[in-house]
Amino acid sequence: MLVRMPYLYLAIAIVAEVVATSMLKATHGFTKPVASIIVVLSYCLAFYCLSITLRDMQVGVAYAIWCGVGILLVTAISAMVYKQIPDLWAMTGMILIMAGVLCIQLLSKTTVG
């Protein structure tokens, strides 16, 4: 199955942003050089790939997908690495966010174009 290029770049952008955001705590206020460099480079890659995505995808749609998937992935990593487990209301909110992303992807005609 061929992945459409905007989605490939968006996926790379999301992964890079998740890496950067997940590493922020490890920078200890940007006092740890290796973690800080990973954060900065990952955010640069994320925004570069997002900018390429926006050539073919509407800003609002791309950002909704970026945020929704990013929130879930960062939350999962935070739970595993930092033992920061979300409560029921936080999980409910994240489910609603993902429901919105799914509505955009499955029902909207504005995803790419």
PyMOL commands that set and color helices and strands:
alter all, ss='L'
color gray80, all
select helices_A, chain A and resi 5-27+33-53+59-82+88-107
alter helices_A, ss='H'
color red, helices_A
deselect
rebuild
show_as cartoon
